[in-house]
């Protein structure tokens, strides 16, 4: 277990493998642990850094702000502290949106971005996630943890194929999340719209989406294809919202291929 101290709180991370650095970002209510299989698959060629956003996992929780811009700043500071000048960013769901946002604001930091089931436009989120971003709803839900866990369990089969394992993971991670991180981060994600900025992005982007995703509309892949100058999209027919868990071998092969692909410069 490793951590760094930033000017806005402690950031927990795990590192594994040898070679070129790759940064892995989790989604809403998640933690670094979702990337275990991916880190194992990439360890021979890459040094993988999987971190927890503020308010989630083992990272610091003494904050009042959990906006997407805060997480973009977190990744930038993380790279500074570890002496990583530039790296590929792999992000699941909210983490992918953070990755593209970093590529737009700090292109010198990002070699390429791989987004996995990520919203480009916030209104692509499932209605339940949109409601979770409303403070009064989040507060009521937070005061009924048993009902929240029951709802997550009932919805689990629609989120991921191996839902009993995922349910244990999400229950663990939810217990380490604060109310503020719970609703402020998803509210910020819902209000995000990256479409106007994508045509000017200079970073190669790959989108990996599960055809059966019920959390983020998989049609978000079409925005990447139509708006990003250097882009690739892979639709995974056997996956829902977690392709790295639903089809780990196929997912990791697609990821490794894109990481190794040589792109010509846009200039």
N, C-alpha and C positions, 0 to 999 in steps of 0.2 A: 504494500500500500504506500503510495507516494503522494505528496502534495506540494504546492507552491503557495506562497503568500503574495497576493496582489494588493493594490491600494484599495480594493473594494471587497476583499474577503479571501478566504482560503479556497483553493481549487484542488480537488482530489482527482488523481488520474492513475492509470495503470499503463505500463509500457511493456512491450513484448516483441522479440524478434531482433534481427540485425539488418542494416541496410538503410536505404532512403527513408526518411520519415514520412509517415502518413497519419493524419489526424482524423479520429473517428468521433462523431457527435451523435448523441442519443436524441430521442424524441420526447414529447411531452409526457410527464410522469415516469420517464424511464431513467436509466443510469448506464454507466459504461458496460455493465455485464451483458447487454444485448449483443455485444461485439465479440464475445469470447471465441466463437467458431471462426469468425472472420480473421481475428488476430492469429489464431492457430494456422489457418490456411495461408496467410501472408508472411509468416515469420521467417521463411527462408530468404526472402528478398527485401523485406521492408521492416523498419522499426515502427511499430504501431503504437500510437498514443491515444488511448480512449479516456476521455475526461467526463466529469460530472458538471453540469451547469450549476451555477449558484441556485440554491433552493432545492436541489435534487441530489439524490444519492448521498455521498459523504462530503460534498462541498459545503461551504459556509452558507448559513441561513439568516444571518443578522443583517438583512437588507430591507429596504422599502420599495425597491424597484426591480422588476423582473421583465423588462421589455426586451424585444428581440435585439434592439440596439445594445443593450447591456451584455447580451450573450456574444454579440459580434465583438464588442470590446474585450470580453473575457478571452476569446480565442486569440485575439491580437496580443494581449498581454501574456498569455500562456506561451505563445511562440517566442516572444521577447525573452521571457525568463529562461526558457530552455535553449536559447540560441538557435532557433529554427528560423532561417530567413524566409524560406518558401517551401510549401509542401502541398500535396493533394489533400483535399478536404472531402471526407465521406460523411454524409449526414442522413440520418433517418428522420422522416416526418419533419418536425420543427427544426431538427438539427440540419437538415438539408436546406431549409429556408435560410437559416443562419449562415450556412456555407456560401450560398449564392450572394447573400447580402455582404459578406466579407469580400467576396470576389469583386463586387461592384464598388465597394468603398476603399478597399486595399488590394488592388489587383497585383501589386508587387509581392504580396504574401502568398497568393494562391496559384499553384501550378495547374490545377484542374479541379473540377467539382463533380462529385457523384451524389445525386440526390435520390433517396429511396422512399417512395411513397410520400413525397413532400408537397405541401401546398405552395403554388406560385401565387395564387390568389386566395385570400383567407376565406372567402365564402364557399370554397370547395370543401370545407370541413363539414363533417356530419353534424346534424342539428343538435345532438346532445353535447358535442364539444363546444359549439357556439354558445349554448345556454350556460355551460360551465364557466364561461368568461364573464358572466354577469355577477357582480359581487353579492347581491342579495340571494341569488340562487345558490352560488358556491357556498355561502355562509350556512344556508339551511342544510345543504347536502353534507357539509363538513361536520355538522352537529349530529348527524345520523350515520356514523361510520358503518354500522351493520347493513343499513339500507344501501349505502354506496358500494360496499363489497358485494352485496347480493346483485345489484345492477350490473356491476362489472362482470361477475361470474355468468350472469344470464346472457350478456352480450359477447362473451369471450369466443364462442364458436364462430361468430361472424367476423372476428378480428384476425384470428390466426388458426392454423390447422391443428397444431398440437396445443390446444387451449389449456389442458390441465397444467402443463409446465409453465406456460405463459402466465396463467392466473397466479401461480406461486410467485413469479417474478414481479408482476405488477403489484401484488399485495405487499410484498417486501418493500418495493420502491415507494409505494404510496405512503407507507408508514414513516418514511424519511422525508416526506415533502411537506412544506408549510402551506397553510391556507393562502397566503399571499402569492407564493410561487404557483400554486394551483390555478388561481383564477387570473392573475395579472399576466402570466405568460401566454395563456391561451387566448385571452382578450387581445393582446398585442398581435398574436399570430392571425387572429380573425380579421384585424384591421389592416393587414399587410396586402399590398398589391404590387408585385415586382414587374408586371408587364411593361410599363412605360420605359423601364431601364434596360431590359434584356437585349434589345438590338445593338446597344453599345458595349456589351460585355466582351472582353478580349480573352476570357478564360474558356477553355473547352469544358463543356458540360455534358454529363450523361445522366439521363433519367432512367431509373429502374422502378417499375410500377407493377403491382399485382393486379391482374385482371379482375379479381374478386374483391378488391379493396372496398370496404364499407365505411372507412374512417375518413379517407381523403379521396375525392373523385379521381379515378385513374385517368380521366380525360385531361388532367393537368399535364400529362405527357405531350399532348398536342401543342400546348403553349411553348414548350421547350423546342419542339421540332420546328415550329413556325417562326420563333422569335430569336433564338440564340444562333449566332453565325456559325460556330463550331459546336455541333451537338450530335448526340446519338441517344436513342431511346430503345429500351428493351422492355417489352411487356411480357410478364411471366404468368403463364396460364394456370399454373398450379399454386399461385400465391394470393394471399389477401393483403393485409397491411404490413406484414413482416416477411418480405421475401427472403431475408437472410436467415430466418427461422423456418419458413415453410419449404424452401428449396435451397438449402445451404450450399450444396455442391455446385449447382447451376449458377447460383448467385455469386459465389466466390470466384468461379471461372470467368464470369462476365466482368466482375470487378478487376481481377488481375489483368485481363486482356486490355481493358481501358486504361489502367494505370501504366501499362507498358507501351501503349500505342504512341507513335511519333506523329505529332501534329505539325503541319506547316504553319508558320506565323501568319497572322492576319495582315501584318504590315508589308 
